[in-house]
Amino acid sequence: MNWLSRTELLIDQQGLDRLKNAHVLVVGLGGVGSFAAEFICRAGVGEVTIVDGDEVDPTNINRQLPALQSTVGKAKVEIMAERLKDINPDLRLHTIQEFLTPDRCREILKQPFDYVMDCIDSLSPKLLLLTTAFEMDVNVVSSMGAGGKMDPTQIKVAEIYQTHVCKLARYVRKRIQRLGVKPGKILAVFSTEEMDKESLLMTDGSNYKKSAYGTISYMPAAFGGVAASVVIRRLLNKSVDLVEKPLPMRKKKKKPSRSSFPGKPQAPSV
């Protein structure tokens, strides 16, 4: 039986053909990106490019798909490439084992991608990818912060400037706005759950990371699943419900008492 027969029941043959002819770029193969890449592969996307310059670290094992005791020290790109090809031997897979630089980012995005998945967890390369994709008119779904959170039911999708609560999203919004990114092109996966600030850990700043938040096994995977769902539904021309930033609450002005109105005489006491 065709390994995509269950998928075909849901999206029919025309949907399978759409996905088979699509090319998706996944940048970052950590907790979010590794699951996102596998989900789009299992859905039948026919061409995938994966980008990551990192190797598996023991601290990755609690949440990242390629991270096992047996894979510590191995390149995430190599592990994921082997896994994706084992899922779909016909997958047209391209691997780039490096961290993004401005020149390479622009060079990579010159290829005709149908969608880009930003699963980078460091601010500087994330900003580089988002601004370059905007300049080159490429559709992007970007994962915001999964760290310090435990409730997957609070994960939402919004246009990037409509995100709220998420600290990383706030940083990203401010920076890309200064860099000239206009609303409407970048979708974001984010959570409205308040971050557990007690889980913050300062790092040595390597790989663009100055800090890290505690994580639980299922949250990055849930973010990756939502991001993959956005890409799949957009490729199939299906709707994606987007949330909007709540309007700020206006404080009610306290009405002055009658006796405090100027020009009105006070009633004489009896």
C-alpha positions as a Markdown table, in Angstrom:
| # | Residue | x | y | z |
|---|---|---|---|---|
| 1 | Met | 0.0 | 0.0 | 0.0 |
| 2 | Asn | 1.1 | 3.6 | -0.7 |
| 3 | Trp | 2.7 | 5.0 | 2.4 |
| 4 | Leu | 0.7 | 8.2 | 1.9 |
| 5 | Ser | -2.7 | 6.5 | 1.5 |
| 6 | Arg | -4.0 | 7.9 | 4.9 |
| 7 | Thr | -2.9 | 11.4 | 3.9 |
| 8 | Glu | -4.6 | 11.0 | 0.5 |
| 9 | Leu | -7.9 | 10.2 | 2.3 |
| 10 | Leu | -7.6 | 13.7 | 3.9 |
| 11 | Ile | -6.3 | 15.9 | 1.1 |
| 12 | Asp | -7.0 | 13.7 | -2.1 |
| 13 | Gln | -4.6 | 13.1 | -4.9 |
| 14 | Gln | -4.6 | 16.7 | -6.1 |
| 15 | Gly | -3.4 | 17.7 | -2.6 |
| 16 | Leu | -0.7 | 15.0 | -2.7 |
| 17 | Asp | 0.5 | 16.4 | -6.0 |
| 18 | Arg | 0.7 | 19.9 | -4.7 |
| 19 | Leu | 2.8 | 18.8 | -1.8 |
| 20 | Lys | 5.0 | 16.6 | -4.0 |
| 21 | Asn | 5.8 | 19.5 | -6.2 |
| 22 | Ala | 6.6 | 21.9 | -3.4 |
| 23 | His | 10.1 | 22.9 | -2.2 |
| 24 | Val | 10.3 | 23.9 | 1.5 |
| 25 | Leu | 13.4 | 25.4 | 3.3 |
| 26 | Val | 13.9 | 24.5 | 7.0 |
| 27 | Val | 16.5 | 26.6 | 8.8 |
| 28 | Gly | 17.4 | 25.3 | 12.2 |
| 29 | Leu | 17.2 | 21.7 | 13.3 |
| 30 | Gly | 16.8 | 22.0 | 17.0 |
| 31 | Gly | 13.7 | 21.2 | 19.1 |
| 32 | Val | 11.3 | 23.0 | 16.7 |
| 33 | Gly | 13.0 | 22.6 | 13.3 |
| 34 | Ser | 13.8 | 18.9 | 13.6 |
| 35 | Phe | 10.2 | 18.0 | 14.2 |
| 36 | Ala | 8.9 | 20.5 | 11.6 |
| 37 | Ala | 11.2 | 19.0 | 9.0 |
| 38 | Glu | 10.0 | 15.5 | 9.7 |
| 39 | Phe | 6.3 | 16.5 | 9.8 |
| 40 | Ile | 6.5 | 18.1 | 6.3 |
| 41 | Cys | 8.4 | 15.1 | 5.0 |
| 42 | Arg | 5.8 | 12.7 | 6.4 |
| 43 | Ala | 3.1 | 14.9 | 4.8 |
| 44 | Gly | 4.6 | 14.3 | 1.4 |
| 45 | Val | 6.4 | 17.5 | 0.6 |
| 46 | Gly | 8.6 | 16.4 | -2.3 |
| 47 | Glu | 11.6 | 18.7 | -2.0 |
| 48 | Val | 13.2 | 19.9 | 1.2 |
| 49 | Thr | 16.3 | 21.9 | 2.0 |
| 50 | Ile | 17.6 | 21.7 | 5.6 |
| 51 | Val | 20.2 | 24.1 | 7.1 |
| 52 | Asp | 22.0 | 23.8 | 10.4 |
| 53 | Gly | 25.7 | 24.1 | 11.4 |
| 54 | Asp | 25.3 | 22.6 | 14.8 |
| 55 | Glu | 26.2 | 19.2 | 16.3 |
| 56 | Val | 24.2 | 17.3 | 18.9 |
| 57 | Asp | 24.9 | 18.2 | 22.5 |
| 58 | Pro | 23.9 | 16.2 | 25.6 |
| 59 | Thr | 21.6 | 19.1 | 26.6 |
| 60 | Asn | 19.6 | 18.6 | 23.4 |
| 61 | Ile | 18.4 | 15.1 | 24.3 |
| 62 | Asn | 15.4 | 16.3 | 26.4 |
| 63 | Arg | 13.7 | 17.9 | 23.3 |
| 64 | Gln | 15.4 | 17.5 | 19.9 |
| 65 | Leu | 14.5 | 14.7 | 17.4 |
| 66 | Pro | 18.1 | 13.9 | 16.3 |
| 67 | Ala | 19.5 | 14.0 | 19.8 |
| 68 | Leu | 20.2 | 10.6 | 21.3 |
| 69 | Gln | 23.0 | 9.3 | 23.6 |
| 70 | Ser | 24.4 | 7.6 | 20.5 |
| 71 | Thr | 24.4 | 10.8 | 18.3 |
| 72 | Val | 26.1 | 13.2 | 20.7 |
| 73 | Gly | 28.8 | 15.1 | 18.7 |
| 74 | Lys | 27.3 | 14.2 | 15.3 |
| 75 | Ala | 26.0 | 16.9 | 12.9 |
| 76 | Lys | 22.3 | 17.4 | 13.1 |
| 77 | Val | 22.0 | 17.9 | 9.3 |
| 78 | Glu | 23.5 | 14.4 | 8.7 |
| 79 | Ile | 21.3 | 12.7 | 11.2 |
| 80 | Met | 18.1 | 14.4 | 9.9 |
| 81 | Ala | 19.1 | 13.7 | 6.3 |
| 82 | Glu | 19.4 | 10.0 | 7.0 |
| 83 | Arg | 16.1 | 10.0 | 8.9 |
| 84 | Leu | 14.1 | 11.9 | 6.2 |
| 85 | Lys | 15.4 | 9.7 | 3.4 |
| 86 | Asp | 14.4 | 6.7 | 5.4 |
| 87 | Ile | 10.9 | 8.1 | 5.6 |
| 88 | Asn | 10.7 | 9.0 | 1.9 |
| 89 | Pro | 13.5 | 7.5 | -0.3 |
| 90 | Asp | 12.1 | 9.6 | -3.2 |
| 91 | Leu | 12.5 | 12.9 | -1.3 |
| 92 | Arg | 14.6 | 15.5 | -3.2 |
| 93 | Leu | 16.7 | 16.5 | -0.2 |
| 94 | His | 19.4 | 19.2 | 0.0 |
| 95 | Thr | 21.6 | 19.6 | 3.0 |
| 96 | Ile | 23.6 | 22.7 | 4.1 |
| 97 | Gln | 25.7 | 22.1 | 7.2 |
| 98 | Glu | 26.6 | 25.6 | 8.2 |
| 99 | Phe | 25.4 | 28.6 | 10.2 |
| 100 | Leu | 23.9 | 31.5 | 8.2 |
| 101 | Thr | 25.9 | 34.5 | 7.1 |
| 102 | Pro | 24.5 | 37.4 | 5.2 |
| 103 | Asp | 26.0 | 36.3 | 1.9 |
| 104 | Arg | 25.0 | 32.7 | 2.3 |
| 105 | Cys | 21.5 | 33.6 | 3.4 |
| 106 | Arg | 20.9 | 35.7 | 0.2 |
| 107 | Glu | 22.5 | 33.0 | -1.9 |
| 108 | Ile | 20.3 | 30.2 | -0.4 |
| 109 | Leu | 17.1 | 32.2 | -0.8 |
| 110 | Lys | 17.8 | 32.8 | -4.5 |
| 111 | Gln | 16.4 | 29.3 | -5.0 |
| 112 | Pro | 12.7 | 29.1 | -5.7 |
| 113 | Phe | 11.3 | 28.0 | -2.4 |
| 114 | Asp | 7.5 | 27.7 | -2.0 |
| 115 | Tyr | 7.9 | 28.3 | 1.8 |
| 116 | Val | 10.6 | 29.0 | 4.3 |
| 117 | Met | 10.4 | 27.7 | 7.9 |
| 118 | Asp | 12.4 | 29.8 | 10.4 |
| 119 | Cys | 13.2 | 27.5 | 13.3 |
| 120 | Ile | 16.3 | 29.4 | 14.5 |
| 121 | Asp | 16.5 | 30.0 | 18.3 |
| 122 | Ser | 19.1 | 32.7 | 18.2 |
| 123 | Leu | 18.2 | 36.3 | 17.6 |
| 124 | Ser | 20.8 | 37.6 | 15.1 |
| 125 | Pro | 20.6 | 34.8 | 12.5 |
| 126 | Lys | 16.8 | 34.8 | 12.9 |
| 127 | Leu | 16.7 | 38.5 | 12.1 |
| 128 | Leu | 19.0 | 38.0 | 9.1 |
| 129 | Leu | 16.8 | 35.2 | 7.7 |
| 130 | Leu | 13.5 | 37.2 | 8.2 |
| 131 | Thr | 14.8 | 40.5 | 6.7 |
| 132 | Thr | 16.4 | 38.8 | 3.8 |
| 133 | Ala | 13.3 | 36.7 | 3.0 |
| 134 | Phe | 11.2 | 39.8 | 3.2 |
| 135 | Glu | 13.5 | 41.7 | 0.8 |
| 136 | Met | 13.4 | 38.7 | -1.6 |
| 137 | Asp | 9.6 | 38.3 | -1.3 |
| 138 | Val | 9.6 | 34.8 | 0.1 |
| 139 | Asn | 6.8 | 33.4 | 2.3 |
| 140 | Val | 8.0 | 32.6 | 5.8 |
| 141 | Val | 6.6 | 31.1 | 8.9 |
| 142 | Ser | 8.8 | 31.9 | 12.0 |
| 143 | Ser | 8.8 | 30.1 | 15.3 |
| 144 | Met | 9.0 | 32.3 | 18.3 |
| 145 | Gly | 10.0 | 31.3 | 21.9 |
| 146 | Ala | 9.1 | 27.8 | 23.2 |
| 147 | Gly | 11.4 | 28.0 | 26.2 |
| 148 | Gly | 10.1 | 28.6 | 29.7 |
| 149 | Lys | 6.7 | 27.4 | 28.8 |
| 150 | Met | 4.7 | 24.2 | 29.4 |
| 151 | Asp | 1.1 | 24.7 | 28.0 |
| 152 | Pro | 0.8 | 23.7 | 24.3 |
| 153 | Thr | -2.8 | 24.8 | 24.2 |
| 154 | Gln | -1.7 | 28.4 | 24.3 |
| 155 | Ile | 0.3 | 28.2 | 21.0 |
| 156 | Lys | -1.1 | 30.6 | 18.3 |
| 157 | Val | -0.4 | 31.8 | 14.8 |
| 158 | Ala | -0.4 | 35.4 | 13.9 |
| 159 | Glu | 1.1 | 37.9 | 11.4 |
| 160 | Ile | 4.4 | 38.8 | 13.1 |
| 161 | Tyr | 3.3 | 42.3 | 14.1 |
| 162 | Gln | 0.1 | 40.9 | 15.8 |
| 163 | Thr | 2.1 | 38.7 | 18.2 |
| 164 | His | 1.9 | 39.5 | 21.9 |
| 165 | Val | 3.1 | 38.2 | 25.3 |
| 166 | Cys | 6.1 | 36.4 | 23.8 |
| 167 | Lys | 9.3 | 38.1 | 24.8 |
| 168 | Leu | 11.3 | 36.9 | 21.7 |
| 169 | Ala | 8.5 | 38.0 | 19.4 |
| 170 | Arg | 8.7 | 41.5 | 20.9 |
| 171 | Tyr | 12.5 | 41.7 | 20.2 |
| 172 | Val | 12.0 | 40.4 | 16.7 |
| 173 | Arg | 9.1 | 42.9 | 16.0 |
| 174 | Lys | 11.1 | 45.9 | 17.1 |
| 175 | Arg | 14.2 | 44.9 | 15.2 |
| 176 | Ile | 12.6 | 44.0 | 11.9 |
| 177 | Gln | 10.5 | 47.1 | 12.0 |
| 178 | Arg | 13.7 | 49.2 | 12.2 |
| 179 | Leu | 15.1 | 47.2 | 9.3 |
| 180 | Gly | 12.1 | 48.1 | 7.1 |
| 181 | Val | 10.1 | 44.9 | 7.2 |
| 182 | Lys | 6.4 | 45.6 | 6.5 |
| 183 | Pro | 3.4 | 43.7 | 7.9 |
| 184 | Gly | 1.8 | 41.0 | 5.9 |
| 185 | Lys | 4.5 | 38.6 | 4.7 |
| 186 | Ile | 5.8 | 36.8 | 7.8 |
| 187 | Leu | 3.6 | 34.5 | 9.9 |
| 188 | Ala | 4.7 | 33.6 | 13.5 |
| 189 | Val | 4.0 | 30.7 | 15.7 |
| 190 | Phe | 4.0 | 31.9 | 19.3 |
| 191 | Ser | 2.5 | 31.3 | 22.7 |
| 192 | Thr | 0.4 | 33.5 | 24.9 |
| 193 | Glu | 1.7 | 31.7 | 28.0 |
| 194 | Glu | 3.8 | 33.8 | 30.3 |
| 195 | Met | 7.4 | 32.7 | 30.4 |
| 196 | Asp | 8.8 | 31.1 | 33.6 |
| 197 | Lys | 11.5 | 33.7 | 34.3 |
| 198 | Glu | 13.1 | 31.5 | 37.0 |
| 199 | Ser | 14.2 | 29.1 | 34.3 |
| 200 | Leu | 16.6 | 31.5 | 32.6 |
| 201 | Leu | 20.3 | 30.5 | 32.2 |
| 202 | Met | 23.0 | 32.9 | 31.0 |
| 203 | Thr | 25.5 | 31.3 | 28.5 |
| 204 | Asp | 28.9 | 32.0 | 27.1 |
| 205 | Gly | 27.4 | 33.6 | 24.0 |
| 206 | Ser | 28.6 | 30.9 | 21.6 |
| 207 | Asn | 26.5 | 30.3 | 18.4 |
| 208 | Tyr | 24.8 | 33.7 | 18.9 |
| 209 | Lys | 23.2 | 32.6 | 22.2 |
| 210 | Lys | 23.7 | 34.8 | 25.3 |
| 211 | Ser | 21.0 | 33.0 | 27.3 |
| 212 | Ala | 18.7 | 30.0 | 27.3 |
| 213 | Tyr | 15.4 | 29.1 | 29.0 |
| 214 | Gly | 14.4 | 25.8 | 30.5 |
| 215 | Thr | 12.5 | 23.5 | 28.1 |
| 216 | Ile | 10.2 | 20.5 | 28.4 |
| 217 | Ser | 10.1 | 17.7 | 25.9 |
| 218 | Tyr | 6.9 | 18.4 | 24.1 |
| 219 | Met | 6.8 | 22.2 | 23.7 |
| 220 | Pro | 9.3 | 22.6 | 20.9 |
| 221 | Ala | 7.8 | 19.7 | 19.0 |
| 222 | Ala | 4.3 | 21.3 | 19.4 |
| 223 | Phe | 5.7 | 24.5 | 17.9 |
| 224 | Gly | 7.2 | 22.5 | 15.1 |
| 225 | Gly | 3.9 | 20.8 | 14.5 |
| 226 | Val | 2.0 | 24.1 | 14.3 |
| 227 | Ala | 4.6 | 25.6 | 12.0 |
| 228 | Ala | 4.4 | 22.5 | 9.7 |
| 229 | Ser | 0.6 | 22.8 | 9.7 |
| 230 | Val | 0.8 | 26.4 | 8.5 |
| 231 | Val | 3.1 | 25.5 | 5.6 |
| 232 | Ile | 1.0 | 22.4 | 4.6 |
| 233 | Arg | -2.3 | 24.3 | 4.7 |
| 234 | Arg | -0.9 | 27.3 | 2.8 |
| 235 | Leu | 0.5 | 25.0 | 0.1 |
| 236 | Leu | -2.9 | 23.4 | -0.1 |
| 237 | Asn | -4.6 | 26.8 | -0.3 |
| 238 | Lys | -6.4 | 26.1 | 2.9 |
| 239 | Ser | -7.2 | 28.8 | 5.5 |
| 240 | Val | -5.1 | 29.4 | 8.6 |
| 241 | Asp | -6.8 | 31.2 | 11.4 |
| 242 | Leu | -4.7 | 34.1 | 12.6 |
| 243 | Val | -5.1 | 35.8 | 16.0 |
| 244 | Glu | -4.8 | 39.5 | 16.5 |
| 245 | Lys | -3.2 | 41.5 | 19.2 |
| 246 | Pro | -5.7 | 42.4 | 21.9 |
| 247 | Leu | -6.7 | 46.1 | 22.1 |
| 248 | Pro | -5.1 | 47.8 | 25.1 |
| 249 | Met | -7.5 | 48.1 | 28.1 |
| 250 | Arg | -8.5 | 51.7 | 28.8 |
| 251 | Lys | -8.6 | 52.7 | 32.4 |
| 252 | Lys | -11.9 | 54.2 | 33.4 |
| 253 | Lys | -11.7 | 57.7 | 34.6 |
| 254 | Lys | -13.1 | 58.3 | 38.0 |
| 255 | Lys | -16.0 | 60.7 | 37.8 |
| 256 | Pro | -15.5 | 63.6 | 40.1 |
| 257 | Ser | -18.1 | 64.0 | 42.9 |
| 258 | Arg | -20.7 | 66.7 | 42.5 |
| 259 | Ser | -19.1 | 68.8 | 45.2 |
| 260 | Ser | -15.8 | 69.0 | 43.3 |
| 261 | Phe | -17.2 | 70.7 | 40.2 |
| 262 | Pro | -15.9 | 74.3 | 40.1 |
| 263 | Gly | -18.3 | 77.1 | 40.1 |
| 264 | Lys | -21.1 | 75.2 | 41.9 |
| 265 | Pro | -21.9 | 76.4 | 45.4 |
| 266 | Gln | -21.9 | 73.8 | 48.1 |
| 267 | Ala | -25.2 | 73.1 | 49.8 |
| 268 | Pro | -25.4 | 74.9 | 53.2 |
| 269 | Ser | -25.1 | 72.6 | 56.2 |
| 270 | Val | -28.0 | 72.5 | 58.4 |
